[in-house]
Amino acid sequence: MNMRKTGTLALVAMLAATAPVVAGTILLEGNYHGKNLYVQNPFASEGVGFCTFEVKVNGKVTTDEINSSAFEIDLSFFQLALGSPVEIRISHKDDCKPKVVNPEVLQPISTFEVASIGIDKSGELALTTTNETGGLPYKVEQFRWNKWVEVGEFEGKGSPDKNDYKVQLTTIHSGQNRFRVKQVDQRGKPRYSFEAKTTATLPEITFDPGDGKKVTDFINFSDNTLYEIYNAYGNIVSKGVSKRVDVSKLDKGTYYLNYGIKTGTFKK
């Protein structure tokens, strides 16, 4: 074998020994909320060099110093607007895996502001928001039985610009009705709108067989209504919107009933 061929083979062998092999890529997707990511970066199993060999943010290789046991992915370097979509790819060797310490910083957070909220005569809730920085569901709540009760849900658009929503309300009762919307993000703290109110001239809901009476199979309301049934221990055993509720499978005992704008009891 001539010297030129031997040198070529030696160079190929050296490159094969030193080139990193991708076992996979850690993919993170979300939105930028002004915080950076931190990565624990172990040694490769052969003890030479660190696990991570490349980090890309939205397709661009970062300039972060990744040759250490822990490093920071500096998202502020990319001059992203708050709420901008972010895709991060962390490429690592085949015998180890880095760990992202705080991936939750890319999850949506609730920042919405209410431009307007109201209820029209048909019972439709109209909501306009701004400053959304990530898609989160909105919960619709109604105040009844001296508490706020969840009565609906719709998906947020997540745009910082103007967002218009319309939701048909199906739980309006006689008298004054109070509604609001809320979001809960990964921090667990609810963010609320201010209230929207409407007054309805509807007949009050009644139920058969009546307050305190015995029930065998069914409770019948005078019209469709939101209801809740609690047992003697305060645990909810049934809830929904209906004109007729099957209670035949409930154990014997006294139950507490929320319906319409009233509360009552029945015995099974």
N, C-alpha and C positions, 0 to 999 in steps of 0.2 A: 504494500500500500504506500503510495507516495505521500510526501510530507504535506502537500496542499490538501489532499483529501482527509488526512488524519486531523489536520487543524480545523477543518470544517466540521467534522464529526464531533470534535471536542467542544467547539463553540455551541453546537446544537444541544449537546448534553448539558452544558453549563446553563443555557437559557431555560431548558426544560426543568432543571433543578431549582432555579431561582424564581421562575415566573409563578405568580399566585394563581391558584385554581379556585374558581368561584363555585362554592357549594350551593349558594343561593343568595338572594338579596333580601334584606329586610326592607319592606315597603311600608312607608307611613304616609297617610293622606289626611288632609284636614284643612284648617284655615289658620292664617297667621293672626295671633292675638297679642303681639308685642313681646313674646317670651321665647327664649332659646331652648334648645334640646341638649341634654347631657347624656353621654354614652360611657358605659363601662366597657373597657376594651382589653380583654385578656391577651396573654401571649398565645402564639400558635403552639400546637402541641409539641412540635420539635424544639421549642424553647428559643427559637430564633425569630425575632420580629414580632409585631403585634398582629392581632386578628384582622382588623379592618384595613383595607388598602385603598378604598375610594368611597367618597360621599358625594352624591349629587342632589342639588335642590332645584326642582323644576327643570331638570335636564342639564344643569350647569355644575361642573365640578367645583366644590368648595375649596377655599384656600386655608381652611382650618388645619391646625397641627394635629394630625390623627395618630402620629407615632408615639403614643403614650398610653398608660394604663387607663386613663380617663380623658375625655376631651369634650369640648362644647361645639355644637353646630350653631354658628352665629347667623341667625336668620336676618338680623338687622342689616347685615352687609348687603343684602339683595334689595334693600329699599322697598320692601313690600308694603302696600297699603293694608291697614287693619281690615281683616275679613277676607283678604285675598286667598285664593286656593293655593295649597302647598302640597307638593309631592316630594318625598325624600326617599332616596335609595341608598342604602348602606351595603356596600359589597364587601364580603369577607372571605377568608381562606376556608378551605374545605374541612378543616379539623378543629374548628372553634366557632363561637358565635358571640358577637357583642350584645350588650343589653342596653336598651334605651330606658333611662331611669324615669323620665317624666313625659311619656307619650301623650298624656291627657291635655297638655298645653295646646295641642292642635285640635282638640274637640271643640264643637261650637259652644259659645257662651251667650247668655241672654243679655242683649244690650238694647233691645227695641225701645223706641219712644213712640207714644201714641199721638198722632196728628189729629185724629177724630175718632169717635165711637158713638154709635147711636142705634136705635131700634125703630123701624118704620111700622106703619099700621098693619102690615101683613105679618109682623113678627120676625122680620129678617134683621139680624145683627150686621151692621156695616162697620168695618174697622179699617182704618188707614194707619200704617206705621212707617217709620223711617229708622235708619241706623241699625238695621239687623246685620250682624256680622257672622252668621252661620245658620244653616237650616235646622230649626228646632220646632217640635210640635207645640201648638197652642192648646191649652185646656180652657174650655168655657165653664164658668162656675155661676151658679144661681144661689141667691141667699133665700133660704127657707128653713123652717123648723129651728130658727135661731143659730144657723150655721151655714157655711158655704158648701154647696154640693156640686160635684162635677157632673155636668149634663151634656158635654160634647167635646169634640176635639177636631182640629184641622192642622195641616202642615204649614209651617212657616216657609217663606220663600228665601229668606237669608240674604236679601239684597240690602245694601246700605241706602239705596234710593227709596222712592215711594212704593209702598206695597199695599194693595187694596184687597180686602177679604170680605166675603159675604157668607153668612151662616144662617140657615133657617132654624129658628128656635121652636122646639116642639113641647116645651114644658112650661109655657106661660100659664099662670093661674089667675084666679080672680083677685082684684085689687092691685096694689103696686108690686111690680116685679123689678128685682135688681140683679143685674148681670155684670160680670167682669171676665177678663181673660188673663191667663198667667202662663209663664214659661218656667221650667225648671231645668237648669243645665247640670253639667258634671260636678259642679261645686255643691249642688244640693240646695241652694238657696232660691226660693221662688221670686220671680219678678212679676209684678201685677200692673195691669192697666187701672185707670180710674173707672168708676162705675157707669153703666148705662142703665137708664130706668124707663119703664113704660107701665101704664095702668090699663088693665083689661076689665071690661064689664062682663064677666063670665059668671055663671052660677057656681056656687061653692060645691065641692065634691062631697058626696056622702058615700057610705059603704054599708052593705048588707052582709051580715045580720045586725050590725050596729055595735056601738061602743060597749065593751065589756061582755058581749054575748059569746056563746059557744059556737064554734065552727067545726064542721066535719070534713068538708072537701074543698070548698071554694069561698073566696072573698070576692064579692062583686061590687065594683065602684059604679057611681052614676055616670062616669065618663072616663076616658083615658086619663091617667094621672101618673106622675112620678110617685113611687112609693118605696118604703124601706120597712122591713120587718126585723125586729131584734128579739132575741130570746131573753130569758130572765137574767142571764149573765152579761148582757150588754153586747153580745156578738151578733153581727148581722147575718141572717140566714137566707134572706131573699131581698132583691131590689130590682128595679127596672121601671119601665113605662108600660102600663097595661090597663085594661078595663076589668080583667078577671085574673085572679091569682090562685093557682092550685096549691093548697096547703095540706093536702091529704097525707103527705109523707113526713110532716113535722111530728116530733114527739109531743106527748101530752104535756100541757103546761100553759102558763100565761105568756103572751107575746105582746110586744109593743109595736104599734103601727104608725108610721109617718105617711101621710097622704094629703094631696091637695095642699092646703096651708095649715092643716090640723094634725093633731096627734091623737091616738086612741089606743085601746087594748082589745084583745080578744083571747078566748080560751080555746085550746085544742083538746 
